[in-house]
Each structure stands twice: as C-alpha cells, then as structure tokens.
Amino acid sequence: MAPGRAFAGLYGGGVAPAFRGKGIYRALVAVRAQEARRRGYRYLMVDAAAASAPILARLGFEALARVRGWVLGV
C-alpha cells in the first residue's frame, strides 16, 4: 500500500462462459476485496461491465459513476 492512499482498484477478472453461474466471479471479487482490506485500503473501486452490477451490489459495492468509452475514428 502506498503511504497515504485510501483507494485500491480491481481491474481485470472474469469467468469463462462454461463456468459462469457457479459463484466463481463473486468469490473472486470477495477474496480480492478482503485482501485490499487486509492491506489497509479503505475504498475499493471496481471497473466492471454492467452484467457484474448485481453481483457487486450483493457484495456491498455501490455505483458511483458510469464510464463511457470513446473511439477516435481514423
């Protein structure tokens, strides 16, 4: 943990289609959140697809903002 930092972020993480619906993603995020707490982070930000919203909400995450992707046409 960097001194004076209260925020950590989770980037990347997913489950292969054949294994979805078995609680693996939820367990993965829960363990990563627990590790962030253990390391002293107060806030945890997740960059996830909308499909993950129900799972994240059940884990206690709250939506704060939405990100909109942009592509520069060439």
mmCIF file as gemmi writes it, N, C-alpha and C atoms, coordinates in Angstrom:
data_model
loop_
_atom_site.group_PDB
_atom_site.id
_atom_site.type_symbol
_atom_site.label_atom_id
_atom_site.label_alt_id
_atom_site.label_comp_id
_atom_site.label_asym_id
_atom_site.label_entity_id
_atom_site.label_seq_id
_atom_site.pdbx_PDB_ins_code
_atom_site.Cartn_x
_atom_site.Cartn_y
_atom_site.Cartn_z
_atom_site.occupancy
_atom_site.B_iso_or_equiv
_atom_site.pdbx_formal_charge
_atom_site.auth_seq_id
_atom_site.auth_asym_id
_atom_site.pdbx_PDB_model_num
ATOM 1 N N . MET Axp A 1 ? 0.845 -1.182 0 1 0 ? 1 A 1
ATOM 2 C CA . MET Axp A 1 ? 0 0 0 1 0 ? 1 A 1
ATOM 3 C C . MET Axp A 1 ? 0.881 1.232 0 1 0 ? 1 A 1
ATOM 4 N N . ALA Axp A 2 ? 0.579 2.132 -0.883 1 0 ? 2 A 1
ATOM 5 C CA . ALA Axp A 2 ? 1.327 3.381 -0.928 1 0 ? 2 A 1
ATOM 6 C C . ALA Axp A 2 ? 0.92 4.243 0.274 1 0 ? 2 A 1
ATOM 7 N N . PRO Axp A 3 ? 1.89 4.864 0.935 1 0 ? 3 A 1
ATOM 8 C CA . PRO Axp A 3 ? 1.566 5.691 2.105 1 0 ? 3 A 1
ATOM 9 C C . PRO Axp A 3 ? 0.539 6.769 1.767 1 0 ? 3 A 1
ATOM 10 N N . GLY Axp A 4 ? -0.462 6.897 2.63 1 0 ? 4 A 1
ATOM 11 C CA . GLY Axp A 4 ? -1.457 7.942 2.457 1 0 ? 4 A 1
ATOM 12 C C . GLY Axp A 4 ? -2.538 7.645 1.432 1 0 ? 4 A 1
ATOM 13 N N . ARG Axp A 5 ? -2.555 6.473 0.879 1 0 ? 5 A 1
ATOM 14 C CA . ARG Axp A 5 ? -3.56 6.131 -0.134 1 0 ? 5 A 1
ATOM 15 C C . ARG Axp A 5 ? -4.687 5.329 0.511 1 0 ? 5 A 1
ATOM 16 N N . ALA Axp A 6 ? -5.912 5.757 0.275 1 0 ? 6 A 1
ATOM 17 C CA . ALA Axp A 6 ? -7.071 5.059 0.825 1 0 ? 6 A 1
ATOM 18 C C . ALA Axp A 6 ? -7.775 4.217 -0.224 1 0 ? 6 A 1
ATOM 19 N N . PHE Axp A 7 ? -7.428 4.414 -1.507 1 0 ? 7 A 1
ATOM 20 C CA . PHE Axp A 7 ? -8.144 3.757 -2.594 1 0 ? 7 A 1
ATOM 21 C C . PHE Axp A 7 ? -7.318 2.655 -3.243 1 0 ? 7 A 1
ATOM 22 N N . ALA Axp A 8 ? -7.988 1.571 -3.567 1 0 ? 8 A 1
ATOM 23 C CA . ALA Axp A 8 ? -7.404 0.498 -4.372 1 0 ? 8 A 1
ATOM 24 C C . ALA Axp A 8 ? -8.384 0.222 -5.505 1 0 ? 8 A 1
ATOM 25 N N . GLY Axp A 9 ? -7.917 -0.391 -6.555 1 0 ? 9 A 1
ATOM 26 C CA . GLY Axp A 9 ? -8.788 -0.684 -7.686 1 0 ? 9 A 1
ATOM 27 C C . GLY Axp A 9 ? -8.641 -2.121 -8.141 1 0 ? 9 A 1
ATOM 28 N N . LEU Axp A 10 ? -9.753 -2.689 -8.569 1 0 ? 10 A 1
ATOM 29 C CA . LEU Axp A 10 ? -9.742 -4.024 -9.148 1 0 ? 10 A 1
ATOM 30 C C . LEU Axp A 10 ? -9.941 -3.881 -10.648 1 0 ? 10 A 1
ATOM 31 N N . TYR Axp A 11 ? -8.982 -4.358 -11.396 1 0 ? 11 A 1
ATOM 32 C CA . TYR Axp A 11 ? -9.057 -4.305 -12.851 1 0 ? 11 A 1
ATOM 33 C C . TYR Axp A 11 ? -8.826 -5.706 -13.37 1 0 ? 11 A 1
ATOM 34 N N . GLY Axp A 12 ? -9.632 -6.109 -14.282 1 0 ? 12 A 1
ATOM 35 C CA . GLY Axp A 12 ? -9.485 -7.444 -14.839 1 0 ? 12 A 1
ATOM 36 C C . GLY Axp A 12 ? -10.098 -8.484 -13.913 1 0 ? 12 A 1
ATOM 37 N N . GLY Axp A 13 ? -10.593 -9.49 -14.486 1 0 ? 13 A 1
ATOM 38 C CA . GLY Axp A 13 ? -11.215 -10.564 -13.728 1 0 ? 13 A 1
ATOM 39 C C . GLY Axp A 13 ? -12.466 -11.001 -14.458 1 0 ? 13 A 1
ATOM 40 N N . GLY Axp A 14 ? -12.596 -12.236 -14.622 1 0 ? 14 A 1
ATOM 41 C CA . GLY Axp A 14 ? -13.766 -12.751 -15.304 1 0 ? 14 A 1
ATOM 42 C C . GLY Axp A 14 ? -13.776 -14.256 -15.229 1 0 ? 14 A 1
ATOM 43 N N . VAL Axp A 15 ? -14.842 -14.823 -15.716 1 0 ? 15 A 1
ATOM 44 C CA . VAL Axp A 15 ? -15.019 -16.266 -15.665 1 0 ? 15 A 1
ATOM 45 C C . VAL Axp A 15 ? -15.382 -16.756 -17.064 1 0 ? 15 A 1
ATOM 46 N N . ALA Axp A 16 ? -14.759 -17.821 -17.486 1 0 ? 16 A 1
ATOM 47 C CA . ALA Axp A 16 ? -15.052 -18.414 -18.793 1 0 ? 16 A 1
ATOM 48 C C . ALA Axp A 16 ? -16.529 -18.802 -18.855 1 0 ? 16 A 1
ATOM 49 N N . PRO Axp A 17 ? -17.145 -18.627 -20.01 1 0 ? 17 A 1
ATOM 50 C CA . PRO Axp A 17 ? -18.58 -18.918 -20.145 1 0 ? 17 A 1
ATOM 51 C C . PRO Axp A 17 ? -19.012 -20.278 -19.592 1 0 ? 17 A 1
ATOM 52 N N . ALA Axp A 18 ? -18.208 -21.286 -19.769 1 0 ? 18 A 1
ATOM 53 C CA . ALA Axp A 18 ? -18.577 -22.631 -19.312 1 0 ? 18 A 1
ATOM 54 C C . ALA Axp A 18 ? -18.697 -22.725 -17.793 1 0 ? 18 A 1
ATOM 55 N N . PHE Axp A 19 ? -18.103 -21.77 -17.076 1 0 ? 19 A 1
ATOM 56 C CA . PHE Axp A 19 ? -18.099 -21.821 -15.614 1 0 ? 19 A 1
ATOM 57 C C . PHE Axp A 19 ? -18.947 -20.743 -14.961 1 0 ? 19 A 1
ATOM 58 N N . ARG Axp A 20 ? -19.663 -19.957 -15.754 1 0 ? 20 A 1
ATOM 59 C CA . ARG Axp A 20 ? -20.491 -18.892 -15.207 1 0 ? 20 A 1
ATOM 60 C C . ARG Axp A 20 ? -21.699 -19.462 -14.479 1 0 ? 20 A 1
ATOM 61 N N . GLY Axp A 21 ? -22.21 -18.681 -13.533 1 0 ? 21 A 1
ATOM 62 C CA . GLY Axp A 21 ? -23.389 -19.099 -12.78 1 0 ? 21 A 1
ATOM 63 C C . GLY Axp A 21 ? -23.085 -20.033 -11.626 1 0 ? 21 A 1
ATOM 64 N N . LYS Axp A 22 ? -21.808 -20.181 -11.292 1 0 ? 22 A 1
ATOM 65 C CA . LYS Axp A 22 ? -21.407 -21.081 -10.212 1 0 ? 22 A 1
ATOM 66 C C . LYS Axp A 22 ? -20.84 -20.334 -9.007 1 0 ? 22 A 1
ATOM 67 N N . GLY Axp A 23 ? -20.901 -18.988 -9.041 1 0 ? 23 A 1
ATOM 68 C CA . GLY Axp A 23 ? -20.408 -18.2 -7.911 1 0 ? 23 A 1
ATOM 69 C C . GLY Axp A 23 ? -18.917 -17.919 -7.928 1 0 ? 23 A 1
ATOM 70 N N . ILE Axp A 24 ? -18.26 -18.247 -9.02 1 0 ? 24 A 1
ATOM 71 C CA . ILE Axp A 24 ? -16.809 -18.074 -9.09 1 0 ? 24 A 1
ATOM 72 C C . ILE Axp A 24 ? -16.437 -16.593 -9.116 1 0 ? 24 A 1
ATOM 73 N N . TYR Axp A 25 ? -17.117 -15.796 -9.938 1 0 ? 25 A 1
ATOM 74 C CA . TYR Axp A 25 ? -16.799 -14.362 -10.012 1 0 ? 25 A 1
ATOM 75 C C . TYR Axp A 25 ? -17.029 -13.7 -8.659 1 0 ? 25 A 1
ATOM 76 N N . ARG Axp A 26 ? -18.152 -14.019 -8.019 1 0 ? 26 A 1
ATOM 77 C CA . ARG Axp A 26 ? -18.448 -13.447 -6.709 1 0 ? 26 A 1
ATOM 78 C C . ARG Axp A 26 ? -17.341 -13.798 -5.715 1 0 ? 26 A 1
ATOM 79 N N . ALA Axp A 27 ? -16.939 -15.053 -5.694 1 0 ? 27 A 1
ATOM 80 C CA . ALA Axp A 27 ? -15.888 -15.489 -4.78 1 0 ? 27 A 1
ATOM 81 C C . ALA Axp A 27 ? -14.565 -14.792 -5.088 1 0 ? 27 A 1
ATOM 82 N N . LEU Axp A 28 ? -14.255 -14.648 -6.361 1 0 ? 28 A 1
ATOM 83 C CA . LEU Axp A 28 ? -13.02 -13.986 -6.777 1 0 ? 28 A 1
ATOM 84 C C . LEU Axp A 28 ? -12.984 -12.536 -6.29 1 0 ? 28 A 1
ATOM 85 N N . VAL Axp A 29 ? -14.07 -11.799 -6.521 1 0 ? 29 A 1
ATOM 86 C CA . VAL Axp A 29 ? -14.122 -10.404 -6.092 1 0 ? 29 A 1
ATOM 87 C C . VAL Axp A 29 ? -14.089 -10.314 -4.571 1 0 ? 29 A 1
ATOM 88 N N . ALA Axp A 30 ? -14.8 -11.203 -3.885 1 0 ? 30 A 1
ATOM 89 C CA . ALA Axp A 30 ? -14.834 -11.182 -2.423 1 0 ? 30 A 1
ATOM 90 C C . ALA Axp A 30 ? -13.438 -11.385 -1.828 1 0 ? 30 A 1
ATOM 91 N N . VAL Axp A 31 ? -12.681 -12.312 -2.377 1 0 ? 31 A 1
ATOM 92 C CA . VAL Axp A 31 ? -11.327 -12.567 -1.875 1 0 ? 31 A 1
ATOM 93 C C . VAL Axp A 31 ? -10.411 -11.378 -2.157 1 0 ? 31 A 1
ATOM 94 N N . ARG Axp A 32 ? -10.551 -10.796 -3.337 1 0 ? 32 A 1
ATOM 95 C CA . ARG Axp A 32 ? -9.721 -9.631 -3.675 1 0 ? 32 A 1
ATOM 96 C C . ARG Axp A 32 ? -10.07 -8.444 -2.777 1 0 ? 32 A 1
ATOM 97 N N . ALA Axp A 33 ? -11.362 -8.269 -2.47 1 0 ? 33 A 1
ATOM 98 C CA . ALA Axp A 33 ? -11.784 -7.186 -1.567 1 0 ? 33 A 1
ATOM 99 C C . ALA Axp A 33 ? -11.233 -7.425 -0.162 1 0 ? 33 A 1
ATOM 100 N N . GLN Axp A 34 ? -11.276 -8.649 0.289 1 0 ? 34 A 1
ATOM 101 C CA . GLN Axp A 34 ? -10.747 -8.992 1.606 1 0 ? 34 A 1
ATOM 102 C C . GLN Axp A 34 ? -9.245 -8.685 1.672 1 0 ? 34 A 1
ATOM 103 N N . GLU Axp A 35 ? -8.53 -8.992 0.623 1 0 ? 35 A 1
ATOM 104 C CA . GLU Axp A 35 ? -7.091 -8.709 0.591 1 0 ? 35 A 1
ATOM 105 C C . GLU Axp A 35 ? -6.823 -7.209 0.615 1 0 ? 35 A 1
ATOM 106 N N . ALA Axp A 36 ? -7.636 -6.437 -0.105 1 0 ? 36 A 1
ATOM 107 C CA . ALA Axp A 36 ? -7.471 -4.979 -0.09 1 0 ? 36 A 1
ATOM 108 C C . ALA Axp A 36 ? -7.685 -4.439 1.327 1 0 ? 36 A 1
ATOM 109 N N . ARG Axp A 37 ? -8.71 -4.941 2.012 1 0 ? 37 A 1
ATOM 110 C CA . ARG Axp A 37 ? -8.946 -4.522 3.405 1 0 ? 37 A 1
ATOM 111 C C . ARG Axp A 37 ? -7.769 -4.903 4.287 1 0 ? 37 A 1
ATOM 112 N N . ARG Axp A 38 ? -7.285 -6.126 4.117 1 0 ? 38 A 1
ATOM 113 C CA . ARG Axp A 38 ? -6.145 -6.59 4.913 1 0 ? 38 A 1
ATOM 114 C C . ARG Axp A 38 ? -4.929 -5.681 4.729 1 0 ? 38 A 1
ATOM 115 N N . ARG Axp A 39 ? -4.788 -5.164 3.516 1 0 ? 39 A 1
ATOM 116 C CA . ARG Axp A 39 ? -3.657 -4.273 3.231 1 0 ? 39 A 1
ATOM 117 C C . ARG Axp A 39 ? -3.905 -2.839 3.678 1 0 ? 39 A 1
ATOM 118 N N . GLY Axp A 40 ? -5.092 -2.57 4.217 1 0 ? 40 A 1
ATOM 119 C CA . GLY Axp A 40 ? -5.361 -1.258 4.788 1 0 ? 40 A 1
ATOM 120 C C . GLY Axp A 40 ? -6.09 -0.267 3.9 1 0 ? 40 A 1
ATOM 121 N N . TYR Axp A 41 ? -6.555 -0.703 2.747 1 0 ? 41 A 1
ATOM 122 C CA . TYR Axp A 41 ? -7.291 0.22 1.884 1 0 ? 41 A 1
ATOM 123 C C . TYR Axp A 41 ? -8.701 0.415 2.428 1 0 ? 41 A 1
ATOM 124 N N . ARG Axp A 42 ? -9.152 1.642 2.435 1 0 ? 42 A 1
ATOM 125 C CA . ARG Axp A 42 ? -10.497 1.954 2.934 1 0 ? 42 A 1
ATOM 126 C C . ARG Axp A 42 ? -11.554 1.841 1.835 1 0 ? 42 A 1
ATOM 127 N N . TYR Axp A 43 ? -11.179 2.204 0.619 1 0 ? 43 A 1
ATOM 128 C CA . TYR Axp A 43 ? -12.122 2.211 -0.502 1 0 ? 43 A 1
ATOM 129 C C . TYR Axp A 43 ? -11.596 1.316 -1.607 1 0 ? 43 A 1
ATOM 130 N N . LEU Axp A 44 ? -12.518 0.626 -2.262 1 0 ? 44 A 1
ATOM 131 C CA . LEU Axp A 44 ? -12.152 -0.27 -3.347 1 0 ? 44 A 1
ATOM 132 C C . LEU Axp A 44 ? -13.019 0.04 -4.557 1 0 ? 44 A 1
ATOM 133 N N . MET Axp A 45 ? -12.38 0.355 -5.665 1 0 ? 45 A 1
ATOM 134 C CA . MET Axp A 45 ? -13.075 0.696 -6.898 1 0 ? 45 A 1
ATOM 135 C C . MET Axp A 45 ? -12.966 -0.492 -7.848 1 0 ? 45 A 1
ATOM 136 N N . VAL Axp A 46 ? -14.075 -0.796 -8.516 1 0 ? 46 A 1
ATOM 137 C CA . VAL Axp A 46 ? -14.101 -1.899 -9.478 1 0 ? 46 A 1
ATOM 138 C C . VAL Axp A 46 ? -14.497 -1.347 -10.837 1 0 ? 46 A 1
ATOM 139 N N . ASP Axp A 47 ? -13.741 -1.675 -11.849 1 0 ? 47 A 1
ATOM 140 C CA . ASP Axp A 47 ? -14.073 -1.335 -13.225 1 0 ? 47 A 1
ATOM 141 C C . ASP Axp A 47 ? -14.666 -2.604 -13.826 1 0 ? 47 A 1
ATOM 142 N N . ALA Axp A 48 ? -15.988 -2.63 -13.97 1 0 ? 48 A 1
ATOM 143 C CA . ALA Axp A 48 ? -16.648 -3.862 -14.4 1 0 ? 48 A 1
ATOM 144 C C . ALA Axp A 48 ? -17.769 -3.564 -15.387 1 0 ? 48 A 1
ATOM 145 N N . ALA Axp A 49 ? -18.147 -4.58 -16.109 1 0 ? 49 A 1
ATOM 146 C CA . ALA Axp A 49 ? -19.251 -4.469 -17.056 1 0 ? 49 A 1
ATOM 147 C C . ALA Axp A 49 ? -20.58 -4.404 -16.301 1 0 ? 49 A 1
ATOM 148 N N . ALA Axp A 50 ? -21.596 -3.882 -16.968 1 0 ? 50 A 1
ATOM 149 C CA . ALA Axp A 50 ? -22.922 -3.758 -16.361 1 0 ? 50 A 1
ATOM 150 C C . ALA Axp A 50 ? -23.459 -5.11 -15.898 1 0 ? 50 A 1
ATOM 151 N N . ALA Axp A 51 ? -23.093 -6.174 -16.572 1 0 ? 51 A 1
ATOM 152 C CA . ALA Axp A 51 ? -23.564 -7.51 -16.193 1 0 ? 51 A 1
ATOM 153 C C . ALA Axp A 51 ? -23.097 -7.912 -14.796 1 0 ? 51 A 1
ATOM 154 N N . SER Axp A 52 ? -22.016 -7.304 -14.323 1 0 ? 52 A 1
ATOM 155 C CA . SER Axp A 52 ? -21.491 -7.62 -12.992 1 0 ? 52 A 1
ATOM 156 C C . SER Axp A 52 ? -22.173 -6.829 -11.881 1 0 ? 52 A 1
ATOM 157 N N . ALA Axp A 53 ? -22.982 -5.84 -12.233 1 0 ? 53 A 1
ATOM 158 C CA . ALA Axp A 53 ? -23.597 -4.96 -11.233 1 0 ? 53 A 1
ATOM 159 C C . ALA Axp A 53 ? -24.371 -5.703 -10.143 1 0 ? 53 A 1
ATOM 160 N N . PRO Axp A 54 ? -25.219 -6.673 -10.469 1 0 ? 54 A 1
ATOM 161 C CA . PRO Axp A 54 ? -25.95 -7.363 -9.395 1 0 ? 54 A 1
ATOM 162 C C . PRO Axp A 54 ? -25.029 -8.104 -8.423 1 0 ? 54 A 1
ATOM 163 N N . ILE Axp A 55 ? -23.994 -8.704 -8.944 1 0 ? 55 A 1
ATOM 164 C CA . ILE Axp A 55 ? -23.046 -9.425 -8.095 1 0 ? 55 A 1
ATOM 165 C C . ILE Axp A 55 ? -22.315 -8.444 -7.197 1 0 ? 55 A 1
ATOM 166 N N . LEU Axp A 56 ? -21.835 -7.347 -7.765 1 0 ? 56 A 1
ATOM 167 C CA . LEU Axp A 56 ? -21.107 -6.358 -6.983 1 0 ? 56 A 1
ATOM 168 C C . LEU Axp A 56 ? -22.006 -5.733 -5.924 1 0 ? 56 A 1
ATOM 169 N N . ALA Axp A 57 ? -23.252 -5.468 -6.25 1 0 ? 57 A 1
ATOM 170 C CA . ALA Axp A 57 ? -24.191 -4.891 -5.28 1 0 ? 57 A 1
ATOM 171 C C . ALA Axp A 57 ? -24.388 -5.841 -4.103 1 0 ? 57 A 1
ATOM 172 N N . ARG Axp A 58 ? -24.503 -7.133 -4.37 1 0 ? 58 A 1
ATOM 173 C CA . ARG Axp A 58 ? -24.662 -8.109 -3.278 1 0 ? 58 A 1
ATOM 174 C C . ARG Axp A 58 ? -23.432 -8.162 -2.385 1 0 ? 58 A 1
ATOM 175 N N . LEU Axp A 59 ? -22.286 -7.788 -2.929 1 0 ? 59 A 1
ATOM 176 C CA . LEU Axp A 59 ? -21.057 -7.759 -2.13 1 0 ? 59 A 1
ATOM 177 C C . LEU Axp A 59 ? -20.888 -6.438 -1.375 1 0 ? 59 A 1
ATOM 178 N N . GLY Axp A 60 ? -21.81 -5.497 -1.59 1 0 ? 60 A 1
ATOM 179 C CA . GLY Axp A 60 ? -21.761 -4.229 -0.866 1 0 ? 60 A 1
ATOM 180 C C . GLY Axp A 60 ? -21.244 -3.046 -1.656 1 0 ? 60 A 1
ATOM 181 N N . PHE Axp A 61 ? -20.908 -3.25 -2.928 1 0 ? 61 A 1
ATOM 182 C CA . PHE Axp A 61 ? -20.448 -2.141 -3.758 1 0 ? 61 A 1
ATOM 183 C C . PHE Axp A 61 ? -21.636 -1.263 -4.143 1 0 ? 61 A 1
ATOM 184 N N . GLU Axp A 62 ? -21.372 0.02 -4.293 1 0 ? 62 A 1
ATOM 185 C CA . GLU Axp A 62 ? -22.383 0.977 -4.743 1 0 ? 62 A 1
ATOM 186 C C . GLU Axp A 62 ? -21.878 1.662 -6.004 1 0 ? 62 A 1
ATOM 187 N N . ALA Axp A 63 ? -22.765 1.821 -6.972 1 0 ? 63 A 1
ATOM 188 C CA . ALA Axp A 63 ? -22.381 2.504 -8.208 1 0 ? 63 A 1
ATOM 189 C C . ALA Axp A 63 ? -22.234 3.998 -7.923 1 0 ? 63 A 1
ATOM 190 N N . LEU Axp A 64 ? -21.108 4.547 -8.321 1 0 ? 64 A 1
ATOM 191 C CA . LEU Axp A 64 ? -20.855 5.977 -8.14 1 0 ? 64 A 1
ATOM 192 C C . LEU Axp A 64 ? -20.868 6.729 -9.455 1 0 ? 64 A 1
ATOM 193 N N . ALA Axp A 65 ? -20.474 6.057 -10.517 1 0 ? 65 A 1
ATOM 194 C CA . ALA Axp A 65 ? -20.387 6.715 -11.82 1 0 ? 65 A 1
ATOM 195 C C . ALA Axp A 65 ? -20.388 5.651 -12.909 1 0 ? 65 A 1
ATOM 196 N N . ARG Axp A 66 ? -20.631 6.1 -14.113 1 0 ? 66 A 1
ATOM 197 C CA . ARG Axp A 66 ? -20.523 5.225 -15.282 1 0 ? 66 A 1
ATOM 198 C C . ARG Axp A 66 ? -19.443 5.771 -16.189 1 0 ? 66 A 1
ATOM 199 N N . VAL Axp A 67 ? -18.766 4.874 -16.849 1 0 ? 67 A 1
ATOM 200 C CA . VAL Axp A 67 ? -17.723 5.254 -17.788 1 0 ? 67 A 1
ATOM 201 C C . VAL Axp A 67 ? -18.237 4.988 -19.192 1 0 ? 67 A 1
ATOM 202 N N . ARG Axp A 68 ? -18.021 5.938 -20.047 1 0 ? 68 A 1
ATOM 203 C CA . ARG Axp A 68 ? -18.437 5.775 -21.439 1 0 ? 68 A 1
ATOM 204 C C . ARG Axp A 68 ? -17.192 5.738 -22.303 1 0 ? 68 A 1
ATOM 205 N N . GLY Axp A 69 ? -17.035 4.661 -23.036 1 0 ? 69 A 1
ATOM 206 C CA . GLY Axp A 69 ? -15.871 4.517 -23.902 1 0 ? 69 A 1
ATOM 207 C C . GLY Axp A 69 ? -16.035 5.292 -25.207 1 0 ? 69 A 1
ATOM 208 N N . TRP Axp A 70 ? -14.949 5.792 -25.714 1 0 ? 70 A 1
ATOM 209 C CA . TRP Axp A 70 ? -14.951 6.547 -26.972 1 0 ? 70 A 1
ATOM 210 C C . TRP Axp A 70 ? -13.855 5.995 -27.864 1 0 ? 70 A 1
ATOM 211 N N . VAL Axp A 71 ? -14.122 5.999 -29.155 1 0 ? 71 A 1
ATOM 212 C CA . VAL Axp A 71 ? -13.146 5.564 -30.138 1 0 ? 71 A 1
ATOM 213 C C . VAL Axp A 71 ? -12.928 6.712 -31.118 1 0 ? 71 A 1
ATOM 214 N N . LEU Axp A 72 ? -11.682 7.028 -31.358 1 0 ? 72 A 1
ATOM 215 C CA . LEU Axp A 72 ? -11.332 8.067 -32.324 1 0 ? 72 A 1
ATOM 216 C C . LEU Axp A 72 ? -11.299 7.439 -33.71 1 0 ? 72 A 1
ATOM 217 N N . GLY Axp A 73 ? -12.191 7.886 -34.588 1 0 ? 73 A 1
ATOM 218 C CA . GLY Axp A 73 ? -12.232 7.343 -35.945 1 0 ? 73 A 1
ATOM 219 C C . GLY Axp A 73 ? -11.066 7.863 -36.767 1 0 ? 73 A 1
ATOM 220 N N . VAL Axp A 74 ? -10.472 6.983 -37.506 1 0 ? 74 A 1
ATOM 221 C CA . VAL Axp A 74 ? -9.341 7.377 -38.376 1 0 ? 74 A 1
ATOM 222 C C . VAL Axp A 74 ? -9.623 7.048 -39.812 1 0 ? 74 A 1
